[in-house]
Amino acid sequence: MVDFRGAFDKLGDLAEKHDDKIDSAAEKLGDMVDNKTDHKHTEHIDRAVREIQDRT
């Protein structure tokens, strides 16, 4: 049987350890998506980026 709880715990530990890198990557990804969509969904993209950054 797969130990999902252990895997999620390890992912959480990695996210905490590399919080600044995850936040930076989320920001860059959000900017890229915003540009690709001609800034039509900026509000939603910004909210998604903030949510990612808040959870890491």
Gaussian input, Z-matrix of N, CA and C with variables (Angstrom, degrees):
# hf/3-21g

backbone

0 1
 N
 C     1     B1
 C     2     B2     1     A1
 N     3     B3     2     A2     1     D1
 C     4     B4     3     A3     2     D2
 C     5     B5     4     A4     3     D3
 N     6     B6     5     A5     4     D4
 C     7     B7     6     A6     5     D5
 C     8     B8     7     A7     6     D6
 N     9     B9     8     A8     7     D7
 C    10    B10     9     A9     8     D8
 C    11    B11    10    A10     9     D9
 N    12    B12    11    A11    10    D10
 C    13    B13    12    A12    11    D11
 C    14    B14    13    A13    12    D12
 N    15    B15    14    A14    13    D13
 C    16    B16    15    A15    14    D14
 C    17    B17    16    A16    15    D15
 N    18    B18    17    A17    16    D16
 C    19    B19    18    A18    17    D17
 C    20    B20    19    A19    18    D18
 N    21    B21    20    A20    19    D19
 C    22    B22    21    A21    20    D20
 C    23    B23    22    A22    21    D21
 N    24    B24    23    A23    22    D22
 C    25    B25    24    A24    23    D23
 C    26    B26    25    A25    24    D24
 N    27    B27    26    A26    25    D25
 C    28    B28    27    A27    26    D26
 C    29    B29    28    A28    27    D27
 N    30    B30    29    A29    28    D28
 C    31    B31    30    A30    29    D29
 C    32    B32    31    A31    30    D30
 N    33    B33    32    A32    31    D31
 C    34    B34    33    A33    32    D32
 C    35    B35    34    A34    33    D33
 N    36    B36    35    A35    34    D34
 C    37    B37    36    A36    35    D35
 C    38    B38    37    A37    36    D36
 N    39    B39    38    A38    37    D37
 C    40    B40    39    A39    38    D38
 C    41    B41    40    A40    39    D39
 N    42    B42    41    A41    40    D40
 C    43    B43    42    A42    41    D41
 C    44    B44    43    A43    42    D42
 N    45    B45    44    A44    43    D43
 C    46    B46    45    A45    44    D44
 C    47    B47    46    A46    45    D45
 N    48    B48    47    A47    46    D46
 C    49    B49    48    A48    47    D47
 C    50    B50    49    A49    48    D48
 N    51    B51    50    A50    49    D49
 C    52    B52    51    A51    50    D50
 C    53    B53    52    A52    51    D51
 N    54    B54    53    A53    52    D52
 C    55    B55    54    A54    53    D53
 C    56    B56    55    A55    54    D54
 N    57    B57    56    A56    55    D55
 C    58    B58    57    A57    56    D56
 C    59    B59    58    A58    57    D57
 N    60    B60    59    A59    58    D58
 C    61    B61    60    A60    59    D59
 C    62    B62    61    A61    60    D60
 N    63    B63    62    A62    61    D61
 C    64    B64    63    A63    62    D62
 C    65    B65    64    A64    63    D63
 N    66    B66    65    A65    64    D64
 C    67    B67    66    A66    65    D65
 C    68    B68    67    A67    66    D66
 N    69    B69    68    A68    67    D67
 C    70    B70    69    A69    68    D68
 C    71    B71    70    A70    69    D69
 N    72    B72    71    A71    70    D70
 C    73    B73    72    A72    71    D71
 C    74    B74    73    A73    72    D72
 N    75    B75    74    A74    73    D73
 C    76    B76    75    A75    74    D74
 C    77    B77    76    A76    75    D75
 N    78    B78    77    A77    76    D76
 C    79    B79    78    A78    77    D77
 C    80    B80    79    A79    78    D78
 N    81    B81    80    A80    79    D79
 C    82    B82    81    A81    80    D80
 C    83    B83    82    A82    81    D81
 N    84    B84    83    A83    82    D82
 C    85    B85    84    A84    83    D83
 C    86    B86    85    A85    84    D84
 N    87    B87    86    A86    85    D85
 C    88    B88    87    A87    86    D86
 C    89    B89    88    A88    87    D87
 N    90    B90    89    A89    88    D88
 C    91    B91    90    A90    89    D89
 C    92    B92    91    A91    90    D90
 N    93    B93    92    A92    91    D91
 C    94    B94    93    A93    92    D92
 C    95    B95    94    A94    93    D93
 N    96    B96    95    A95    94    D94
 C    97    B97    96    A96    95    D95
 C    98    B98    97    A97    96    D96
 N    99    B99    98    A98    97    D97
 C   100   B100    99    A99    98    D98
 C   101   B101   100   A100    99    D99
 N   102   B102   101   A101   100   D100
 C   103   B103   102   A102   101   D101
 C   104   B104   103   A103   102   D102
 N   105   B105   104   A104   103   D103
 C   106   B106   105   A105   104   D104
 C   107   B107   106   A106   105   D105
 N   108   B108   107   A107   106   D106
 C   109   B109   108   A108   107   D107
 C   110   B110   109   A109   108   D108
 N   111   B111   110   A110   109   D109
 C   112   B112   111   A111   110   D110
 C   113   B113   112   A112   111   D111
 N   114   B114   113   A113   112   D112
 C   115   B115   114   A114   113   D113
 C   116   B116   115   A115   114   D114
 N   117   B117   116   A116   115   D115
 C   118   B118   117   A117   116   D116
 C   119   B119   118   A118   117   D117
 N   120   B120   119   A119   118   D118
 C   121   B121   120   A120   119   D119
 C   122   B122   121   A121   120   D120
 N   123   B123   122   A122   121   D121
 C   124   B124   123   A123   122   D122
 C   125   B125   124   A124   123   D123
 N   126   B126   125   A125   124   D124
 C   127   B127   126   A126   125   D125
 C   128   B128   127   A127   126   D126
 N   129   B129   128   A128   127   D127
 C   130   B130   129   A129   128   D128
 C   131   B131   130   A130   129   D129
 N   132   B132   131   A131   130   D130
 C   133   B133   132   A132   131   D131
 C   134   B134   133   A133   132   D132
 N   135   B135   134   A134   133   D133
 C   136   B136   135   A135   134   D134
 C   137   B137   136   A136   135   D135
 N   138   B138   137   A137   136   D136
 C   139   B139   138   A138   137   D137
 C   140   B140   139   A139   138   D138
 N   141   B141   140   A140   139   D139
 C   142   B142   141   A141   140   D140
 C   143   B143   142   A142   141   D141
 N   144   B144   143   A143   142   D142
 C   145   B145   144   A144   143   D143
 C   146   B146   145   A145   144   D144
 N   147   B147   146   A146   145   D145
 C   148   B148   147   A147   146   D146
 C   149   B149   148   A148   147   D147
 N   150   B150   149   A149   148   D148
 C   151   B151   150   A150   149   D149
 C   152   B152   151   A151   150   D150
 N   153   B153   152   A152   151   D151
 C   154   B154   153   A153   152   D152
 C   155   B155   154   A154   153   D153
 N   156   B156   155   A155   154   D154
 C   157   B157   156   A156   155   D155
 C   158   B158   157   A157   156   D156
 N   159   B159   158   A158   157   D157
 C   160   B160   159   A159   158   D158
 C   161   B161   160   A160   159   D159
 N   162   B162   161   A161   160   D160
 C   163   B163   162   A162   161   D161
 C   164   B164   163   A163   162   D162
 N   165   B165   164   A164   163   D163
 C   166   B166   165   A165   164   D164
 C   167   B167   166   A166   165   D165

   B1=1.4534
   B2=1.5268
   B3=1.3039
   B4=1.4611
   B5=1.5280
   B6=1.3220
   B7=1.4610
   B8=1.5277
   B9=1.3474
   B10=1.4548
   B11=1.5191
   B12=1.3111
   B13=1.4652
   B14=1.5263
   B15=1.3045
   B16=1.4643
   B17=1.5127
   B18=1.3314
   B19=1.4634
   B20=1.5249
   B21=1.3280
   B22=1.4630
   B23=1.5236
   B24=1.3227
   B25=1.4633
   B26=1.5258
   B27=1.3341
   B28=1.4605
   B29=1.5296
   B30=1.3320
   B31=1.4606
   B32=1.5198
   B33=1.3294
   B34=1.4657
   B35=1.5148
   B36=1.3329
   B37=1.4654
   B38=1.5257
   B39=1.3362
   B40=1.4628
   B41=1.5230
   B42=1.3283
   B43=1.4636
   B44=1.5232
   B45=1.3129
   B46=1.4679
   B47=1.5193
   B48=1.3186
   B49=1.4576
   B50=1.5335
   B51=1.3371
   B52=1.4566
   B53=1.5297
   B54=1.3090
   B55=1.4681
   B56=1.5230
   B57=1.3099
   B58=1.4653
   B59=1.5256
   B60=1.3158
   B61=1.4597
   B62=1.5288
   B63=1.3168
   B64=1.4636
   B65=1.5232
   B66=1.3244
   B67=1.4703
   B68=1.5262
   B69=1.3216
   B70=1.4606
   B71=1.5289
   B72=1.3192
   B73=1.4678
   B74=1.5258
   B75=1.3187
   B76=1.4648
   B77=1.5248
   B78=1.3202
   B79=1.4606
   B80=1.5311
   B81=1.3185
   B82=1.4678
   B83=1.5280
   B84=1.3203
   B85=1.4610
   B86=1.5283
   B87=1.3234
   B88=1.4583
   B89=1.5151
   B90=1.3294
   B91=1.4689
   B92=1.5267
   B93=1.3271
   B94=1.4563
   B95=1.5335
   B96=1.3211
   B97=1.4654
   B98=1.5220
   B99=1.3110
   B100=1.4633
   B101=1.5260
   B102=1.3060
   B103=1.4686
   B104=1.5253
   B105=1.3277
   B106=1.4681
   B107=1.5264
   B108=1.3148
   B109=1.4675
   B110=1.5288
   B111=1.3406
   B112=1.4690
   B113=1.5236
   B114=1.3144
   B115=1.4772
   B116=1.5322
   B117=1.3238
   B118=1.4667
   B119=1.5264
   B120=1.3272
   B121=1.4612
   B122=1.5256
   B123=1.3110
   B124=1.4616
   B125=1.5236
   B126=1.3050
   B127=1.4697
   B128=1.5279
   B129=1.3189
   B130=1.4582
   B131=1.5322
   B132=1.3109
   B133=1.4615
   B134=1.5163
   B135=1.3187
   B136=1.4628
   B137=1.5240
   B138=1.3256
   B139=1.4642
   B140=1.5296
   B141=1.3244
   B142=1.4616
   B143=1.5305
   B144=1.3240
   B145=1.4674
   B146=1.5253
   B147=1.3258
   B148=1.4780
   B149=1.5221
   B150=1.3245
   B151=1.4611
   B152=1.5226
   B153=1.3361
   B154=1.4674
   B155=1.5107
   B156=1.3153
   B157=1.4676
   B158=1.5301
   B159=1.2954
   B160=1.4681
   B161=1.5343
   B162=1.3104
   B163=1.4669
   B164=1.5218
   B165=1.3304
   B166=1.4700
   B167=1.4944
   A1=108.97
   A2=115.62
   A3=121.98
   A4=109.39
   A5=115.70
   A6=121.89
   A7=109.48
   A8=116.19
   A9=120.03
   A10=112.15
   A11=117.09
   A12=119.50
   A13=110.09
   A14=116.48
   A15=120.06
   A16=111.64
   A17=116.30
   A18=120.59
   A19=110.59
   A20=116.54
   A21=119.76
   A22=111.34
   A23=117.05
   A24=120.14
   A25=110.74
   A26=116.30
   A27=120.35
   A28=110.90
   A29=116.68
   A30=119.99
   A31=111.18
   A32=116.03
   A33=120.07
   A34=111.79
   A35=115.90
   A36=120.29
   A37=111.06
   A38=116.25
   A39=120.05
   A40=111.75
   A41=116.34
   A42=120.18
   A43=110.76
   A44=116.79
   A45=120.08
   A46=110.98
   A47=116.24
   A48=121.03
   A49=111.90
   A50=116.78
   A51=121.54
   A52=111.82
   A53=116.13
   A54=122.54
   A55=112.17
   A56=117.57
   A57=120.45
   A58=111.86
   A59=117.53
   A60=120.88
   A61=111.13
   A62=116.51
   A63=121.07
   A64=110.03
   A65=117.01
   A66=121.30
   A67=111.09
   A68=116.47
   A69=121.07
   A70=111.05
   A71=116.72
   A72=120.75
   A73=110.80
   A74=117.26
   A75=120.80
   A76=110.21
   A77=116.97
   A78=121.39
   A79=110.92
   A80=116.31
   A81=120.50
   A82=111.08
   A83=116.12
   A84=120.19
   A85=110.38
   A86=116.68
   A87=120.53
   A88=111.99
   A89=116.61
   A90=120.32
   A91=110.82
   A92=116.69
   A93=120.54
   A94=111.31
   A95=116.27
   A96=120.39
   A97=110.29
   A98=116.54
   A99=120.84
   A100=110.71
   A101=116.80
   A102=120.58
   A103=111.37
   A104=116.94
   A105=121.15
   A106=112.12
   A107=117.34
   A108=121.00
   A109=111.62
   A110=115.54
   A111=121.44
   A112=112.62
   A113=116.05
   A114=123.56
   A115=112.87
   A116=116.90
   A117=120.82
   A118=112.37
   A119=116.84
   A120=120.35
   A121=111.30
   A122=116.75
   A123=122.21
   A124=112.14
   A125=116.84
   A126=120.79
   A127=111.32
   A128=117.22
   A129=121.53
   A130=111.45
   A131=116.02
   A132=120.52
   A133=110.04
   A134=117.50
   A135=121.12
   A136=110.87
   A137=116.47
   A138=120.17
   A139=110.53
   A140=117.37
   A141=121.28
   A142=110.93
   A143=116.63
   A144=120.68
   A145=110.01
   A146=117.15
   A147=119.78
   A148=111.42
   A149=116.62
   A150=120.80
   A151=110.87
   A152=116.52
   A153=120.24
   A154=110.10
   A155=116.31
   A156=120.45
   A157=111.55
   A158=117.75
   A159=120.78
   A160=112.03
   A161=116.49
   A162=120.50
   A163=113.52
   A164=117.45
   A165=119.14
   A166=111.14
   D1=141.62
   D2=-179.46
   D3=-79.61
   D4=135.60
   D5=-179.87
   D6=-92.03
   D7=82.82
   D8=-178.47
   D9=-66.96
   D10=-36.81
   D11=-179.26
   D12=-61.46
   D13=-43.06
   D14=178.43
   D15=-63.77
   D16=-39.96
   D17=179.23
   D18=-65.07
   D19=-43.66
   D20=179.29
   D21=-66.29
   D22=-36.60
   D23=176.76
   D24=-62.25
   D25=-42.83
   D26=179.20
   D27=-65.56
   D28=-40.28
   D29=177.00
   D30=-62.03
   D31=-41.50
   D32=178.10
   D33=-62.51
   D34=-41.24
   D35=178.00
   D36=-63.21
   D37=-43.10
   D38=178.15
   D39=-64.30
   D40=-39.44
   D41=179.53
   D42=-63.48
   D43=-40.66
   D44=178.35
   D45=-67.00
   D46=-39.66
   D47=-177.16
   D48=-68.33
   D49=-32.74
   D50=-175.19
   D51=-117.49
   D52=35.81
   D53=-176.72
   D54=-54.47
   D55=-45.66
   D56=-176.75
   D57=-65.30
   D58=-36.35
   D59=179.08
   D60=-69.99
   D61=-40.15
   D62=178.87
   D63=-65.37
   D64=-44.23
   D65=178.71
   D66=-60.31
   D67=-43.50
   D68=179.81
   D69=-65.56
   D70=-43.20
   D71=179.42
   D72=-64.40
   D73=-40.08
   D74=178.93
   D75=-63.15
   D76=-40.93
   D77=179.05
   D78=-63.81
   D79=-45.24
   D80=179.60
   D81=-64.38
   D82=-42.67
   D83=178.96
   D84=-63.63
   D85=-42.77
   D86=177.93
   D87=-60.34
   D88=-42.13
   D89=178.12
   D90=-63.76
   D91=-41.39
   D92=-179.31
   D93=-64.55
   D94=-45.37
   D95=179.21
   D96=-64.81
   D97=-40.80
   D98=178.94
   D99=-60.38
   D100=-43.33
   D101=178.14
   D102=-65.19
   D103=-42.36
   D104=-178.50
   D105=-65.95
   D106=-26.69
   D107=-179.71
   D108=-98.33
   D109=16.18
   D110=179.52
   D111=53.37
   D112=35.49
   D113=175.23
   D114=60.40
   D115=26.14
   D116=179.69
   D117=-78.31
   D118=-19.93
   D119=-175.21
   D120=-128.15
   D121=31.22
   D122=-175.07
   D123=-54.07
   D124=-45.01
   D125=-177.90
   D126=-59.53
   D127=-44.34
   D128=-178.70
   D129=-70.02
   D130=-39.94
   D131=179.69
   D132=-65.58
   D133=-44.53
   D134=178.69
   D135=-60.98
   D136=-40.10
   D137=179.26
   D138=-64.73
   D139=-40.68
   D140=178.88
   D141=-65.06
   D142=-41.29
   D143=178.48
   D144=-63.68
   D145=-44.64
   D146=178.32
   D147=-61.20
   D148=-38.89
   D149=179.85
   D150=-63.61
   D151=-43.07
   D152=176.73
   D153=-61.40
   D154=-46.71
   D155=-177.70
   D156=-65.53
   D157=-34.21
   D158=178.84
   D159=-70.27
   D160=-29.84
   D161=-176.18
   D162=-87.96
   D163=-8.61
   D164=178.18
   D165=-107.02

